[in-house]
């Protein structure tokens, strides 16, 4: 049965260690989202400043992801991953010290976000491209979905734990830095654990004997994508969610405080409920490895994701917001699991690092959606901004499905 693929993928010890390491890293990132968002909004009370911090983190994916893909194809992926987690650990320790000393400013978050994003851009293609080398081809979708499930599991536990810890330590003091500083110390420890687990992965990664210039390898990757409409279509269908599905994550601290009058524990709970929906979505996807018309389901989940964003933006009560954010989590996770799994299967092994880096680089275009949506939030309110975001998401998805041949090819795919 297809559901057995989940257990078969985890039976491979090297993939299991990679997955555990990814859990540690994802737990750290999701705790950081809550701690960073809470303190930045406390310091500035500005939706645009939340957007700028997101931009500082996402910009390096545009600038450096392609080089991360070149490194993933040229070097041992295990070393890249360990090095990336070690650097994040050290940087987070420095940030924790700055916060605990109560000298942190908005610009510290900008600088740290840029460094954190750069490390991620250079190391993440290696982590993603390593997965198909550790499991058989028939288990790639299950393994990819398990990675997504791990990320979403940490979206449940990490934000709730971080928000609750800040609330307990702060004791109701919204200006307190100490709780956020403690959370950053825990984040540093998780990055360290993530680096250590990679030591136990014994399977050496595939390394291409590249003698050409890196720029030529990057150009080859773009030519490869352009000549394969299905790959190009999948990348387009991964860009649209980051433009108009993800601004909700950036504006969630503002929605929590301005609309729901919530504290850090409520913010953590909202994010955790989104993670709860997401983990169900990724596990359902992992258990449906043999499903047909995966490409059509990618398009449909984009539309349903946009509808859930509209529903969340229109919510005025906590309970309705919780229902809608669970739906957002489910649709977003199912969509990304399907897209990433199908992309992995359609890309030749020797190009996988670079193609995944192009996909990751496209996610760095997120500020093109976050900035105008955040501007709408400051001018007309976060409700109007999220509704506009969902409408734009649905509209652009349908336009792409009807107007672009590459997306139509994806939608007709029987894989």
N, C-alpha and C positions, 0 to 999 in steps of 0.2 A: 504493500500500500504506500501511497505517496507520503502519508504522515510518518511512516517509518524512516523516511529520508532524514528527518531531524536527528534521530538517534544514530543513524548510520554515519552522518557527518561528524557528530561529536565523538564517535568511536575512534576517529583518527587523532592520536594524541597531539601531534604538532598543531593541527587546527584547533584543538581544544585549548592549548596554551595560548595561541594567538587570540582566541575568543576571550579567554579570561583576561588577558592583557588589555584587550579592547574594552572590556567591562570596566576595568580600573580607570582607564583614560576617559571613557564616556561619563563615568560617575563624577570624575573631577570636573569635566566641562559643564555638566548640568548643575552641579553645586555652584560653580562659578557664575553661571548665567543669573541665578537668583541673587547671590551675594553682590555681584557687580551691578545688576539692574536696580536693586534696592538702594544701595549706597549712592549710585550716580543720581537717581531721581530724588533722593533725600538731599543731596548737595545742590542740585540745580533746579528741580521742579520743572524740567523742560523735556517735552517729547522729542524735540530736535536734538538735544544733547544725547538722549538715548540712541537716536539714529546715528549720530556721529561716532559714538563708541562702537556701535555695530559696524559702521563703515571701516573704522580702524582695524577691526578684526577681519573683515571680509576683503579689504583691498589687496592684501598680500596674496590671496588666492588667484586674483587676476594677474598680479605681477610675477609670481614665482611658481605657480602650480605646474606649468609646463616644464620648468627646470626640475621640479620634483619628479615628473614623469620620466625625464631623461635619466635622472639619477636612479630611479627604480629599475629601468631597463639595463643600466650599465653596472650597477653596484649590487652587493649583497643586501637584500631588502631587510634582513634581520638587523644588520648594523645600523641602517638608516632609522629604523623604528626605535631601537634602543637609544641612539643618540638624540632623537627628537624628544623622547620622554624625559631623558636626563636634563636636557636644556629647559624644558618646561618646568621641571621640578625646581631647578635653581632659580629661575625667574619668578616663580610663584612664592618661593621663600622670601625673596627680596620684596615683592609686593606686600606680603603679609607683614613684614617689618615696617614698611612705610605706613600701612593702615593702622597697625597697633600703636605706632608712635603719634598717631593723629595728625600727621602732616600730609596726608593724601589729598590730592587735588583732582579735578576733572582731567587735567592733562596727563596725570599718572596713568589713568585708565586708558587714555588714547595711546600712550607709548607702550604700555604693557599689552594692549590689544593688538597693536601692530606686530610686536615681537612674537606673541603667542600665535597669531595668524600666519606669520612667516614660517615658523617651525612646523605648523600643521600643513601648510602648503607644500613644504619640501619633503615631508615624511609620510603624509597620508596616502599618496599614490602607491607607495611601496606596500603599505598595509593592505590596501584594497587589491592590488595586483598579486599579492602573495596568496590570497585565499584559493584561487583556482589551481595553484601548484601544490596545495596540501590535501585536496580531495579530488575524487574522480569527476569527470565532466558531468555525469548524470546527477551529481549532488551539489553542483555549483549554485543553483537557485536556492536550495535548502540552506547551504552554508551562508550565502549572501543574506538570506532572510533571517538566519540566526544572528548574524552580526547586527542587523537592524533591530531584532528582538532584544539583543543585549543593550543596545543604545536606548531603546524604549523602556526597558526595565529600570535603567538608571534614571530615566526621566520621571519615573514614578517615585523612586526612593530618594534620589539625590536632592531634588528641589524641596520636597517635603521636609527632609532632614535638615537641609541648610536653613530653610525659612523658620522651622521650629527652633533650631539652635540659636539663631539670631534673636528670635522673639524672647526666648527664655533668658539668655544672657543679658539682653538689653533691658529686660524688665519693663517694657512699655516705652522706653526712651528711644524715640525715632532718630535721635541724633547720635546714638552710640556707635562707635567704630569697633569696639572690642569684639563683639560677636562676629562681625564680618571678618576681622583679622584671624580669629580662631578657625573660621571656615576655610580661609586661605591656607592656613597651616595644614589642615586636613587634606586639602586639594593637592598640596605639594607631596604629602605622603602617598597619595593615590597615584600620582605620576611616577613616583619612585617604584611602587609595587608593579606598575605597568611595565616599566623598563626591566625589572628583575624577571618577570614571567617569561619574557622573550628569550632569556638565556636557555630555557628548557626546550625551545624549538630546535630540532636537530636537522630537519630537512633543509639542505642548502637551496637557495632560490636560483631560478634560471637567470643567467647573466648573458646578455648579448655581446658578441665580440664586435663592438662598434669601433671603427677606425675613423669615421667621418667626423665632421665638426658638429657640435651640439645644435647650432642653428639649422643645419641640414636635417638633423633628426626631427627637430620641431616641425620644419616645413613638411617632411614626409608624413608626419602625423595628420596635419591639416589636409593634405592631399588624400590620405587614406580615408578620412571622414567624408570628404566631399565626393569621393568616388563610390561610396556605399550609402545610398539614400536611407536605408533602415537605421544605420548608426547615426546619421545626421538627424533623422527624425526623433530618435530617442533622446539625443542631446537637447534638441529644441523643447521636447516635452519634459525635460528636467529643469530647463531654464525658467519656464513660465511659473512653476510653483515657487521658485525662489524669489521671483519678482513680486508676486502678488498673493502667495499663500503664506509666506514666512513673515511679512510685516507684523502679523498678529503677535508673534513671539517677542518682537522688539517693543511693541506698544503695550504688552501685557502688564508691566508694572504701573503704567499710567492708568489703564483700564481698572486695575485692581484698586488703586488709591482714589481716583477721581470718580469712578462710577459705583464701585462696590464698597468704598470706604474701608478697604481691608488693610491688614498689616502684613508683615513679612511671612507669617505662618499661612495666611490666606493665599498670598502669592505662590508660596511653595505648594499649597494644596491644589490650586488651579493648574499649575504646571504638571503636577503629579497625575491629575486626572486626565490631562492630555496624553501623558505617557501611558496611562492605563489603557486608553483607547488604542494607542499606537502599538502596544505590545500585542494586543489581541489581533490587530490588523496584520502585523508581521508574522505572527504564528499561524494565522489562517493562510497567509500567502506561502509560508514555508511548507505547509501541509498539502498544498495544491500544486506540487511541482509538475504534475502531468496535465494541468488544465490547458485547454485550447483558447485561442484568441486572446493571448496575453496582451498584445498590442492594443486591442480594442478596450480591454479593461483598464489599461493605462490612461487612455483618453477619458473614459467614463469616470474614473476615480479623480481625475483633475476637476471635472465638472462638479462632482459631488463634494469635493474638498472646498471649492469656491462657494458652494451653497452653504456649507457648514460655517465658513467664515462670515458670511452674511448673517446667518442666524445668531452667531455669537455677538457680532457687532450690534444687532438689534435687541440684545438681551438687557433687561433692566433689573433682573433678580438674580441672586446667586445660583439658585437651583437651575434656572433655564441656562445660565452661562455654563454651568457644570455639564449639563446634557450636551450642549453644542460643542464644548471644547473636547469632550470625549469623542464626538463624531469627527472633529477636526483631526484628532490624533489617529483615529482608525483609518480614515481616508488617506492622510498624508503618509502613514507608514506602509499601507498596502501599495500605494502608488510608487513610492521610492523603492520598495523591495522588488516589485515587478520590473521597474525600469532598470535598476542596477543589475538584477539577475539576467535579464534579457540582453543587456549591453555586454556583460561578461561573456555570454555564450556566443555572441556574434562577432567578437573581436579576436583576431589571431593572437596567439600567445606572445609572439615577439614584439607586438605593438601594444600590449595591454596596459603597461605602465603609462605610456604617453597618451593613449586614448582616454584612460580614466583621469589623467591630469587635465585634459581638455574639458572633460565633463565637470571636474572640480573647479576649473578656472571659470567656467560659465556660471557656477554658483556665486562667484565673486561679483557678478553683476547685480546681486541682490540690492545694493544701495540705489540702483536705478528705480526700484519700486519703493524701497523704504523711505527715501527722501521725500518724494511727493506725497506719499501717504502720511508721513509724519507732519508735513506741512499742513495737510488738511486737518489732522488731529489738533494742531495748535490753533488753527483758524476757526474750525467749525465743530471741533469736539472729536473724541476718540471713537464714538459711535459712528459718526458719518464717515470717518476715515476707514474703518474696518468694513463697512458696507460697500464703500467705493472700491476697496481692495478686492473683495469677493466678486463684485460685478465685473471688474477688469479681468480677473482671473478666468471667469467663465467665458467672457466675450472673446478674449484672445485665444483660449483653447479651441473654441468652436471655429474661429476664423482660421487658425492654423490647420485644423482637421479638414476644412473644406478647401482652403486655398493652397496649401503646400503639398506637393506630391510626396515628399519624404515622409510627412506625417500620415498621409493616406496609406502609404505602404506599411507603416508600422501598425495602423489600425486593422489592416487586412491580414497581418501576420498570424499564421496558425500555430506558431511556436509556443 
